């Protein structure tokens, strides 16, 4: 290996999670702060934890709610059309008799 081109390697670099867990591992950065670790990540804990820094979850829920409202409106319109079509067919059948 060439000398002088590689970053400094810290054998006991500290990693601090948002939950407060501190981990020491080898790294080229002396200290790092992270949002999720193996002690608080949902995959490892089995608990649902939503980390929403950009309101993405709220926006998704709002869009999903709008779609469900739209589907309900569409269903009501379809039912009204069916009723109108039935009345029209009945009226046409009366006219033919």
C-alpha distances in whole Angstrom, upper triangle without the diagonal:
4,6,9,9,9,12,14,14,18,19,23,23,27,28,32,34,37,39,38,36,33,29,26,23,19,18,17,20,22,26,27,30,31,35,35,33,34,37,39,38,41,39,38,42,44,46,46,44,44,42,43,42,43,47,46,48,51,51,50,53,55,55,55,59,60,59,61,64,64,64,67,69,68,70,73,73,73,76,78,78,79,82,83,83,85,87,87,88,91,92,92,94,96,97,97,100
4,7,7,8,12,14,15,19,20,24,24,27,29,32,35,38,40,39,37,34,31,28,25,21,19,17,20,22,26,27,31,32,35,36,35,36,39,40,39,42,41,40,43,46,47,47,45,45,42,44,42,43,47,46,48,51,51,51,54,56,55,56,59,60,60,62,65,65,65,68,70,69,71,74,74,74,77,79,79,80,83,84,83,86,88,88,89,92,93,93,95,97,98,98,101
4,6,7,10,11,13,17,19,22,22,26,28,31,34,37,39,37,35,32,30,26,24,20,18,16,19,20,24,26,30,31,35,35,34,36,38,40,39,42,41,41,43,46,47,47,45,45,42,44,42,43,47,46,48,51,51,51,54,56,56,57,60,61,61,63,65,65,66,69,70,70,72,75,75,75,78,80,80,81,84,85,85,87,90,90,90,93,95,95,96,99,100,100,103
4,6,8,10,12,16,18,21,21,24,26,29,32,35,37,36,34,31,28,25,23,19,17,14,17,18,22,24,27,29,33,34,33,35,37,39,38,41,40,40,43,45,46,46,44,43,40,42,39,41,45,44,47,49,49,50,52,54,54,55,58,59,59,61,64,64,65,67,69,69,71,73,74,74,77,78,78,80,83,83,84,86,88,88,89,92,93,93,95,98,98,99,101
4,7,9,12,16,18,21,20,23,25,28,30,33,36,34,33,30,28,25,22,18,16,13,16,18,21,22,26,27,31,32,31,33,36,37,36,39,38,38,41,43,44,44,41,41,38,39,37,38,42,41,44,46,46,46,49,51,51,52,55,56,56,58,60,60,61,64,65,65,67,70,70,71,73,75,75,76,79,80,80,82,85,85,86,88,90,90,91,94,95,95,98
4,7,9,12,15,18,17,20,21,25,27,30,32,31,29,26,24,21,18,15,12,9,13,15,18,19,23,24,28,29,28,29,32,33,32,36,35,34,37,40,41,40,38,38,35,37,35,36,40,39,41,44,44,44,47,49,49,50,53,54,54,56,58,59,59,62,64,63,65,68,68,69,71,73,73,75,77,78,78,81,83,83,84,87,88,88,90,92,93,94,96
4,6,10,13,15,14,17,18,21,24,27,29,28,26,23,21,18,16,12,10,6,9,11,14,16,19,21,25,26,25,27,29,30,30,33,33,32,35,37,38,38,36,35,32,34,32,34,37,37,39,42,42,42,45,47,47,48,51,52,52,54,56,57,57,60,62,62,63,66,67,67,70,72,72,73,76,77,77,79,81,82,83,85,87,87,89,91,92,93,95
4,6,10,12,11,15,17,20,23,26,28,26,25,21,19,16,14,11,9,6,8,9,13,15,19,21,25,25,24,26,28,30,30,33,33,32,34,37,38,38,36,36,33,34,32,34,38,38,40,42,43,43,46,48,48,49,52,53,53,55,58,58,59,61,63,63,65,67,68,69,71,73,73,75,77,78,79,81,83,84,84,87,88,89,90,93,94,95,97
4,6,9,9,12,14,18,21,24,26,24,22,19,16,13,11,7,6,5,7,8,12,14,18,19,23,23,22,23,25,27,27,31,30,29,31,34,35,36,33,34,31,33,32,34,37,37,38,41,42,42,45,47,47,48,50,52,52,54,56,57,58,60,62,62,64,66,67,67,70,72,72,73,76,77,78,79,82,82,83,86,87,88,89,92,93,93,96
4,6,5,9,12,15,18,22,23,21,19,16,13,10,8,6,5,6,7,6,9,12,16,18,21,22,20,22,23,25,25,29,29,27,29,33,33,34,32,32,30,32,31,33,36,36,38,40,41,42,44,46,47,47,50,51,52,53,56,57,57,60,61,62,63,66,67,67,69,72,72,73,76,77,78,79,82,82,83,85,87,88,89,92,93,93,96
4,6,9,12,16,19,22,23,21,18,15,12,8,6,4,7,9,10,9,11,14,17,18,22,22,19,20,22,24,25,28,28,26,28,31,32,33,31,32,30,33,32,35,37,37,38,41,42,42,44,47,47,48,50,52,52,54,56,57,58,60,62,62,64,66,67,68,70,72,73,74,76,78,78,80,82,83,84,86,88,88,89,92,93,94,96
4,6,9,13,16,19,20,18,15,12,9,5,5,6,8,10,10,8,9,12,15,16,20,20,17,18,19,22,23,27,26,24,26,29,30,31,29,30,28,31,30,33,36,36,37,39,41,41,43,45,46,46,49,51,51,52,55,56,57,59,61,61,62,65,66,67,69,71,72,72,75,76,77,79,81,82,83,85,87,87,88,91,92,93,95
4,7,10,13,17,18,16,14,10,8,5,5,6,6,8,7,5,6,8,11,13,17,17,15,17,18,20,21,25,25,23,25,28,29,29,27,28,25,28,27,30,32,33,34,36,38,38,40,42,43,43,46,48,48,50,52,53,54,56,58,58,60,62,63,64,66,68,69,70,72,74,74,76,78,79,80,82,84,85,86,88,89,90,92
4,6,10,13,14,12,10,7,6,5,7,9,9,11,9,7,5,6,9,11,14,15,13,15,16,17,19,22,23,21,22,26,26,27,24,25,23,25,24,27,30,30,31,34,35,36,37,40,41,41,43,45,46,47,50,51,52,53,56,56,57,60,61,62,64,66,67,68,70,72,72,74,76,77,78,80,82,83,84,86,88,89,90
4,7,10,12,10,8,6,5,6,7,10,10,12,10,9,6,5,6,7,10,11,9,12,13,14,15,19,19,18,19,23,22,23,21,21,19,22,21,24,26,27,27,30,32,32,33,36,37,37,40,42,42,43,46,47,48,50,52,53,54,56,57,58,60,62,63,64,66,68,68,70,72,73,74,76,78,79,80,82,84,85,87
4,7,8,7,6,5,6,9,11,14,13,15,13,11,8,6,5,6,9,9,9,12,12,12,14,18,19,18,18,21,21,21,18,19,17,19,19,22,24,25,26,28,30,30,32,34,35,36,38,40,41,42,44,45,46,48,50,51,52,54,56,57,58,60,61,63,64,66,67,69,71,72,73,75,76,77,79,81,82,83,85
4,5,5,5,6,8,11,13,16,16,18,15,15,11,9,6,5,6,6,6,10,9,9,11,14,16,15,15,18,17,17,15,16,13,16,16,19,21,22,22,24,27,27,28,30,32,32,34,36,37,38,40,42,43,44,46,47,48,50,52,53,55,57,58,59,61,63,63,65,67,68,69,71,73,74,75,77,79,80,82
4,5,7,10,12,15,17,20,19,21,18,17,14,11,7,6,5,7,8,12,11,9,11,14,16,16,15,18,16,16,13,13,11,14,13,17,19,20,20,22,24,25,26,28,30,30,32,34,35,36,38,40,41,42,44,45,46,48,50,51,52,54,56,57,59,60,61,63,65,66,67,69,71,72,73,75,77,78,80
4,6,9,12,15,18,21,21,23,20,20,16,14,11,9,8,8,8,10,8,7,10,13,15,14,13,16,14,15,12,13,12,15,16,19,20,21,21,23,25,26,26,29,31,31,32,35,36,36,38,40,41,42,44,46,46,48,50,51,52,54,56,57,59,61,62,63,65,66,67,69,71,72,73,75,77,78,80
4,6,10,13,16,19,19,22,19,18,14,13,10,10,10,10,10,12,10,10,13,16,18,16,15,19,17,18,16,17,16,18,18,22,23,25,24,26,29,29,30,32,34,34,36,38,39,40,42,44,45,46,48,49,50,52,54,55,56,58,60,61,62,64,65,67,69,70,71,73,75,76,77,79,81,82,83
4,7,10,13,16,17,20,18,16,13,12,10,10,10,10,8,9,7,9,12,15,17,14,14,18,17,18,16,18,17,20,20,24,25,26,26,28,30,31,31,34,36,35,37,40,41,41,43,45,46,47,49,50,51,53,55,56,57,59,61,62,63,65,66,68,70,71,72,74,76,77,78,80,82,83,84
4,7,10,13,14,17,15,13,10,10,9,10,12,11,9,11,10,12,14,18,19,17,17,21,20,22,20,21,19,23,22,26,28,28,28,31,33,33,34,37,38,38,40,43,43,44,46,48,49,50,52,53,54,56,58,59,60,62,64,65,67,68,69,71,73,74,75,77,79,80,81,83,84,86,87
4,7,10,12,15,13,12,10,10,10,11,13,12,9,10,11,13,15,18,18,16,17,21,21,23,21,22,21,24,24,27,29,29,29,32,34,34,35,38,39,39,41,44,44,45,47,49,49,51,53,54,55,57,59,59,61,63,64,65,67,69,70,71,73,75,75,77,79,80,81,83,85,86,88
4,7,9,12,12,10,9,10,12,13,16,15,12,13,14,17,18,21,21,19,21,24,25,26,24,26,24,27,26,30,32,32,32,35,37,37,38,41,42,42,44,47,47,48,50,52,52,54,56,57,58,60,62,62,64,66,67,68,70,72,73,74,76,78,78,80,82,83,84,86,88,89,91
4,6,10,10,10,10,10,13,14,17,16,13,14,16,18,18,22,21,19,21,25,26,27,25,27,25,27,27,30,32,32,33,36,37,37,39,41,42,42,45,47,47,48,51,52,52,54,56,57,58,60,62,62,64,66,67,68,70,72,72,74,76,77,78,80,82,83,84,86,88,88,90
4,7,9,9,10,11,14,15,19,18,16,17,19,21,21,25,24,22,25,28,29,30,28,29,27,29,28,31,34,34,35,38,39,39,41,43,44,44,46,48,49,50,52,53,54,56,58,58,60,62,63,64,66,68,69,69,72,74,74,75,78,79,79,82,84,84,85,88,89,90,92
4,5,7,9,9,13,14,18,18,16,18,20,22,21,25,24,23,26,29,29,30,28,28,26,28,27,29,32,32,33,36,37,37,39,41,42,42,45,47,47,48,51,52,52,55,57,57,58,61,62,62,64,67,67,68,71,72,72,74,77,77,78,80,82,83,84,86,88,88,90
4,6,9,10,14,16,19,20,19,21,23,24,24,28,27,26,29,32,32,32,30,30,27,29,27,29,33,33,34,37,38,38,40,42,43,44,46,48,48,50,52,53,53,56,58,58,59,62,63,63,66,68,68,69,72,73,73,75,78,78,79,81,83,84,85,88,89,89,91
4,6,7,11,13,17,18,17,20,22,23,23,26,26,25,27,30,31,30,28,28,25,26,25,27,30,30,32,35,35,36,38,40,41,42,44,46,46,48,50,51,52,54,56,56,58,60,61,62,64,66,67,68,70,72,72,74,76,77,78,80,82,82,84,86,87,88,90
4,7,11,13,17,19,18,20,21,22,23,27,27,26,28,31,31,31,28,29,26,28,26,28,32,32,34,36,37,38,40,42,43,44,46,47,48,50,52,53,54,56,58,58,60,62,63,64,66,68,69,70,72,74,74,76,78,79,80,82,84,85,86,88,90,91,93
4,7,10,14,15,15,18,18,19,20,24,25,24,25,28,28,28,25,25,22,24,23,25,28,29,30,33,34,35,37,39,40,41,43,44,45,47,49,50,51,53,55,55,57,59,60,61,63,65,66,67,69,71,72,73,75,76,77,80,81,82,83,86,87,88,90
4,7,10,12,12,15,16,17,17,21,22,21,22,25,25,25,22,22,19,21,19,22,25,25,27,29,30,31,33,35,36,37,39,41,41,43,45,46,47,49,51,52,53,55,57,57,59,61,62,63,66,67,68,70,72,72,74,76,77,78,80,82,83,84,86
4,7,9,10,14,14,14,15,18,20,19,20,23,22,22,19,18,15,17,16,19,22,22,24,26,27,28,30,32,33,34,36,38,39,40,42,43,44,46,48,49,50,52,54,55,57,58,59,61,63,64,65,67,69,70,71,73,75,75,77,79,80,81,83
4,6,7,11,12,11,11,15,16,16,17,20,19,18,15,15,12,15,14,17,19,20,20,23,25,25,27,29,30,31,33,35,35,37,39,40,41,43,45,46,47,49,51,51,53,55,56,57,59,61,62,63,66,67,68,70,71,72,74,76,77,78,80
4,7,11,11,9,9,12,14,14,15,17,16,15,12,11,9,11,11,14,16,17,17,20,21,22,23,26,27,27,29,31,32,33,35,37,38,39,41,42,44,46,47,48,50,52,53,54,56,58,59,60,62,63,64,66,68,69,70,72,74,75,77
4,7,8,6,6,9,11,11,11,14,13,13,10,11,9,12,13,16,18,18,17,20,22,22,23,26,27,27,29,32,32,33,35,37,37,39,41,42,43,45,47,48,49,51,53,53,56,57,58,60,62,63,64,66,67,68,70,72,73,74,76
4,5,6,6,9,10,9,10,13,13,14,12,14,12,16,17,20,21,21,21,24,26,25,26,29,30,30,32,35,35,36,38,40,40,42,44,45,46,48,50,50,52,54,55,56,58,60,61,62,64,65,66,68,70,71,72,74,76,77,78
4,6,5,8,8,6,8,11,12,14,13,15,15,18,20,23,24,23,22,26,28,27,27,31,32,31,33,36,36,36,39,41,41,42,45,45,46,48,50,50,52,54,55,56,58,60,61,62,64,66,66,68,70,71,72,74,76,77,78
4,6,9,10,7,7,11,11,13,12,15,15,18,20,23,24,24,23,26,28,27,28,31,32,31,33,36,36,37,39,41,41,42,45,46,46,49,51,51,52,55,56,57,58,61,61,62,65,66,67,68,71,72,73,75,76,77,79
4,6,9,7,6,9,9,10,8,11,11,15,17,20,20,20,19,22,24,24,24,27,29,28,30,33,33,33,36,38,38,39,42,43,43,45,47,48,49,51,53,53,55,57,58,59,62,63,64,65,67,69,69,72,73,74,76
4,6,6,6,8,8,9,8,10,10,14,16,19,19,18,17,20,23,21,22,25,27,26,28,31,31,31,34,35,35,37,40,40,41,43,45,45,47,49,50,51,53,55,56,57,59,61,61,63,65,66,67,69,71,72,73
4,5,5,5,5,6,6,9,10,14,16,19,19,18,16,19,21,20,20,24,25,23,25,28,28,28,31,33,33,34,37,38,38,40,42,42,44,46,47,48,50,52,53,54,56,58,58,60,62,63,64,66,68,69,70
4,6,6,8,9,10,12,13,17,19,21,21,20,18,22,23,22,22,26,26,25,27,30,30,30,33,34,34,35,38,39,39,41,43,43,45,47,48,49,51,53,53,54,57,58,59,60,63,63,64,67,68,69,70
4,6,8,10,11,14,15,19,21,24,24,23,21,24,27,25,25,29,30,28,30,33,33,33,36,38,37,39,42,42,42,45,47,47,48,51,52,52,54,56,57,58,60,62,62,64,66,67,68,70,72,72,74
4,5,8,10,13,15,18,21,24,23,23,21,23,26,24,24,28,29,28,29,33,32,32,35,37,36,38,41,41,41,44,46,46,47,50,51,51,53,56,56,57,59,61,61,63,65,66,67,69,71,72,73
4,7,9,12,15,18,21,24,23,22,19,22,25,23,22,26,27,25,27,30,30,29,32,34,33,35,38,38,38,41,43,43,44,47,48,48,50,52,53,54,56,58,58,59,62,63,63,66,68,68,70
4,6,10,12,16,19,21,20,20,17,19,22,21,20,24,25,23,25,28,28,27,30,32,32,33,36,37,37,39,41,42,42,45,47,47,49,51,52,52,55,57,57,58,61,62,63,65,67,68,69
4,7,10,12,16,18,17,16,13,16,18,17,16,20,21,20,21,24,25,24,27,29,29,30,33,34,34,36,38,39,40,42,44,44,46,48,49,50,52,54,54,56,58,59,60,62,64,65,66
4,6,9,13,15,14,14,12,14,17,16,16,19,21,20,21,24,25,25,27,30,30,31,33,35,35,37,39,40,41,43,45,46,47,49,50,51,53,55,56,57,59,61,62,64,65,67,68
4,6,9,11,10,10,8,11,13,13,13,16,18,17,19,22,22,23,25,27,27,29,31,32,33,35,37,38,39,41,43,44,45,47,48,50,52,53,54,56,58,59,60,62,63,65,66
4,6,9,9,10,9,11,14,14,15,17,19,19,21,23,24,25,27,29,30,31,33,34,35,37,39,40,42,43,45,46,48,49,50,52,54,55,56,58,60,61,62,64,66,67,69
4,6,6,6,6,8,10,11,12,14,16,17,19,20,22,23,25,26,28,29,31,32,33,35,37,38,40,41,43,44,46,47,48,50,52,53,54,56,58,59,60,62,63,65,67
4,6,8,9,11,12,13,15,16,18,19,21,22,24,25,27,28,30,32,33,34,36,38,39,40,42,43,45,46,48,49,51,52,54,55,57,58,60,61,63,64,66,67,69
4,5,8,9,9,11,13,14,15,17,19,20,21,23,25,26,28,29,30,32,34,35,36,38,40,41,42,44,46,47,48,50,52,52,54,56,57,58,60,62,63,64,66
4,6,5,6,9,10,11,12,14,16,17,19,20,21,23,25,26,27,29,31,32,33,35,37,38,39,41,43,44,45,47,48,49,51,53,54,55,57,59,60,62,64
4,6,5,6,9,10,11,12,14,15,17,18,20,21,23,25,26,27,29,30,31,33,35,36,37,39,41,42,43,45,47,48,49,51,52,53,55,57,58,60,62
4,5,5,6,9,10,10,12,14,15,17,18,20,21,23,24,26,27,29,30,31,33,35,36,37,39,41,42,44,45,47,48,50,51,52,54,56,57,58,60
4,5,5,6,9,10,11,12,14,15,17,18,20,21,23,24,26,27,29,30,32,33,35,36,38,39,41,42,44,45,47,48,50,51,53,54,56,57,59
4,5,5,6,9,10,11,12,14,15,17,18,20,21,22,24,26,27,29,31,32,33,35,37,38,39,41,42,43,45,47,48,49,51,53,54,55,57
4,5,5,6,9,10,11,12,14,15,17,19,20,21,23,25,26,27,29,30,31,33,35,36,37,39,41,42,43,45,47,48,49,51,52,54,56
4,5,5,6,9,10,11,12,14,15,17,18,20,21,23,24,26,27,29,30,32,33,35,36,38,39,41,42,44,45,46,48,50,51,53,54
4,5,5,6,9,10,11,12,14,16,17,18,20,21,23,24,26,27,29,30,32,33,35,36,38,39,41,42,44,45,47,48,50,51,53
4,5,5,6,9,10,10,12,14,15,16,18,20,21,22,24,26,27,29,30,31,33,35,36,37,39,41,42,43,45,47,48,49,51
4,5,5,6,9,10,11,12,14,15,17,19,20,21,23,25,26,27,29,30,31,33,35,36,37,39,41,42,43,45,47,48,50
4,5,5,6,9,10,11,12,14,15,17,19,20,21,23,24,26,27,29,30,32,33,35,36,38,39,41,42,44,45,47,49
4,5,5,6,9,10,11,12,14,15,16,18,20,21,22,24,26,27,28,30,32,33,35,36,37,39,41,42,43,45,47
4,5,5,6,9,10,10,12,14,15,16,18,20,21,22,24,26,27,29,30,31,33,35,36,37,39,41,42,43,45
4,5,5,6,9,10,11,12,14,15,17,19,20,21,23,25,26,27,29,30,32,33,35,36,38,39,41,42,44
4,5,5,6,9,10,11,12,14,16,17,18,20,21,23,24,26,27,29,30,32,33,35,36,38,39,41,43
4,5,5,6,9,10,10,12,14,15,16,18,20,21,22,24,26,27,28,30,31,33,34,36,37,39,41
4,5,5,6,9,10,10,12,14,15,16,18,20,21,23,24,26,27,29,30,31,33,35,36,37,39
4,5,5,6,9,10,11,12,14,15,17,19,20,21,23,24,26,27,29,30,32,33,35,36,38
4,5,5,6,9,10,11,12,14,15,17,18,20,21,23,24,26,27,29,30,32,33,35,37
4,5,5,6,9,10,11,12,14,15,16,18,20,21,22,24,26,27,28,30,31,33,35
4,5,5,6,9,10,11,12,14,15,17,19,20,21,23,24,26,27,29,30,32,33
4,5,5,6,9,10,11,12,14,15,17,18,20,21,23,24,26,27,29,31,32
4,5,5,6,9,10,11,12,14,15,16,18,20,21,22,24,26,27,29,31
4,5,5,6,9,10,11,12,14,15,16,18,20,21,22,24,26,27,29
4,5,5,6,9,10,11,12,14,15,17,18,20,21,23,24,26,27
4,5,5,6,9,10,11,12,14,15,17,18,20,21,23,25,26
4,5,5,6,9,10,10,12,14,15,16,18,20,21,23,25
4,5,5,6,9,10,11,12,14,15,16,18,20,21,23
4,5,5,6,9,10,11,12,14,15,17,18,20,21
4,5,5,6,9,10,10,12,14,15,16,18,20
4,5,5,6,9,10,10,12,14,15,17,19
4,5,5,6,9,10,10,12,14,15,17
4,5,5,6,9,10,11,12,14,16
4,5,5,6,9,10,11,12,15
4,5,5,6,9,10,11,13
4,5,5,6,9,10,11
4,5,5,6,9,10
4,5,5,6,9
4,5,5,6
4,5,5
4,6
4
